Amino acid sequence: MERPSERDECVMKIARFGKEDDYRYGIVDHLELLVLDGNPLLDGIAKTGERIPVANIVLLAPISSPSKVVCVGPNYATPGHDPRLKEVADPTIFLKFNSSVIGPGEAILIPPVEGRLVHEGGLAVVIGKTAKGVSAADHARYIYGYTIANDVSARDLMFTEGQWGRAKGYDTFCPVGPVIETDLDPGNLLIETFVDGELRRRGSTSEMLHAIPELIAFISDVCTLLPGDLILTGAPRGMGGFTNGQTVDIRVEGIGILSNPARNREATLSFQ
């Protein structure tokens, strides 16, 4: 079984493919996947030698059942934002259920709730090793890589209930993918969100109010982060909102495009 050099291990796009009850991992190599043995996050990189054309596989969310998805509240400056707030305010964090995670191409199922459904596309951190009480200076040791995530929200429900658990926790409300990029400088990446091809949000990770080292230090002080956990770092400013039949595309520089259609849940369930 072929094992790459340490340098090879550092430069990869990791994909998970197949079916949820029968999946495998691979490294994206142009138009092919180099199939791996086991879960690379837990077992390390072991190439089987098998290659599969990317066109012949179905990509899944690159992380299977994270123990938790930790999200950061408003983390990008808005027009008129006072930069001094960054110096005094802690990050606002909340959780999404792991059952909300879906992969590229899967449908965001719209539940029968009143008001807007909003996309919040951004950079997600994939934790690579158990992290508790991590210092900002030491944060990089605990990162496996980065992917794209969409923090879907039933926006009006958030304000009606005053709690965000239901509004952000519905099944399918956390699309993730298409791959994990293991070698990426997250300091200045362009993030764009499109609905049916129309640009809705645009910004750079350089505009974060709380950068990734600070977030990992803050969150790991609150809870223990486990391998495979996700940290959603927030969404750049712009206009959210999508409806049944539309498609949300999120592009993050250096990773790729996460694309998901939206479907009314009841209509989808009636065909199962």
N, C-alpha and C positions, 0 to 999 in steps of 0.2 A: 504494500500500500504506500503510495507516494506521499511524502510530507514535504511541504515547501520550506524554504529558508525563512528565517525570522523576518527578513525584508519583504519577502513575498506575502507573508501573513499580514503585513501592515497595509497593503494596498489592495483592497478588495471591495467589490459590491456583492454582498451576501443576499441570496434570494431563498425563499421557501416556496415550494411548489407541490402540485398534486391535488389531493383532497384532504379535508380536515381530519379524516380518520385514517389517512394513508399518505403522509407527506414526507418530503425529503428536502435537503438543503443543497444549494449549489453556489458556485462563484460565476458571476456573469463575465463572460469572455467574448466581447463583441456580439456575435449572433448565436452564441452557444452558451450552455451552462456546463461547467465542470462539476459533476455530481460529487457530493461529499458523503462521507460515512459518519452518521450521527449528527448531533447538534453542535455546530462549531462554537457556539457561545459557551457551552458546558464542556464539550469534549475536545476542543481544539480543532485544528484544520487537518483533515485526513482525506486526500483526494482518492477516489476510487479508480480513476482513469476513464470513467464513462463520460461521454459528452452527449448532450441532448440539444437539438435546435431550440432556441427560445420560442420560435413560432409554434412549437408543438406542445408547449406546457401551459398550465394555468397557474399564474402567480397567486400566492396567498399573502396575508399579512406576514411580514418577515419575522414577527415575534408571535409565538403561540402562547396564549393565556398568561400574560404578565400578572404577577401578584397584585400589582396596582399600576394605575395610570395617574400620575401626579401632574396637575395642570397649574399654570401660573396665570393669575388674573391679569388685568390690563398691564401689559409689559412693554408697550410701545408708546412713544410720545405722540400726543395729539396736538392739533393746532392750538396755540395759546398755553401749552403745558409749561409749568414753571419747573425748570431744570433743578431747582433746589430741592424738590420733592424726592429726587433720587437719593439725596444724602440723608434723609431722615426716615423714609417710609420703608418698612420691610415688605418683601414680596407677599402677595396674596395667593395662597394655594388652595386647591380643592381637588377632589378625586372624581374620576369617571370609573364606572364598573368595568371589569375586564371583559364582560360579555358585550360591551359596546364596540369592541375592536372587530373590524372587518378589513379585508384586503382590497387591493386595487381591482376595479371593475365590478365589485359587489355593490348592490343597491343600498343606498341610504333609505331606510323605510320610514316614511312620514307617519307618525301616529296621529290619531284623531284629537288634536289639541288646537285650541284657538290661537291665532296670531302667527307671527313670522317664524320660519325656520332659517337659521343663519349659519353660514360657513365661517370658520376661523382657522385658516390654513397657516401652518408654520413649521418650524424646525423642531424635531423631537430628538431627545437624547436617549440612547439605549444604554442602560447600565450593564457593565460587564462583570462586576464582582461586588460582593457584599460591602456596603458602605454605611458606616455609622460615625457621626462626629467628624466628618472629613473637613479638612481645611481647604479654603479656596486655592491656596498655593499647590495643594496636592490633588486637586480634583481630577486631572487628566488620567490618573492611574485607574480610575473607576469607570471610565467611559469605554464601552465597546465600539460604539460608532454612532451614526446619525441617520435618521430617516425623516420622512414627511408625515405629518398627521393633520387631520381636520377635526378640530374641536367643535362638532356640530352642536348647536344650541337651539332650544325652543325659547327664543328670546323673551317673548311676552310672558311666558310662564315663569321665567326667572323673577320677574318683577312682581308678578301676581302673588307668588308663594313666598318670596323673600329667601328661599333656599334654592340651591342650584342642583341638588342631587337628581331630582326627576328631570328637570329641564335639560340637563347635559348627560344624563345617564341611560337614556333609552338604548336598547339594543340597536346596533349599527351606527350609533352616533360618534364613533371614533375610527374613521377610515385611516389606515396606516400603510405605508409602502412607498414605492414598489420594492425597494431594496434597503439594506443597511450599508451605508458607505463607511468603511472602517478607517479611512485616511482622509480627513477633511478639516480644514481650518474654518471654524464656525464664526469667525470674527466679523466678516463683511460679505455675507451671502445675499444675493437678490432673491426675494420671495414674491411671487405673483400668484393671484387667484383669479380664475376665469369662470364665468357661468355661461354655458353655450357659446364659448369663444369670446365673450365680452369681458374685458379687464375690469375687475371689481376692487381688488386690493393690490397694493404694491409697496414694498419697502425693503429695508436691509436689516440684517441681524445686528448691524452696527448701531441701530436705533433702539436696541433693547434698553429699558430702564435698569434692569437687573441682568447682568451678563451671566453666562453659564457657570463660571467658577463660583460666583456668589450664590446662584440658585442651588447648586449641589451642596455647598456648605450649609445653607439655610435649611434645605429639605432634609438632609441627613442628620441634622440636629433634632428635627422633629420625629423622624421615623427611620427605621433601617431600610435602606434600599437594597433590593435583591437582584441577582443577575436576570436580565430580561425585563426589568421594570422600565417604564417609559416616563420621561419628563417632557411635557408639552410646554414649550417656552413662550407661547403667546403668538398673536397674529398682528401683522402690520395694519395700520389704519386703512380704511376704505369702506366701501358699501357692501354689506352682507345681504343675504336673502336669496332663496331659491325655492322652486315649487316642483310639484309632480311633473315628471317628464324631462326636466332639465338635467344637465350634466355639470358637475363641479370639477375643474382641473386646477391642481395646485402644483406650481413649478418652483422648485428650490434649486438654486445654482449648485452644481456639483453632485447632485443626487439624481434628479430626473423629474418625472411628472407623475403625480398621483391623481387618478381619474375615477370618479364614481358617479353613476346616474342616481337620480332620486325617483322613488316610486311611492305611491300611497300604500301604506301597509295593508289595509284591508283588501284592496284589490289584488295585491301580491299573494296574500294568504289564501284567497279564494281559489287560486289555481294550483295550490299544493295538494 
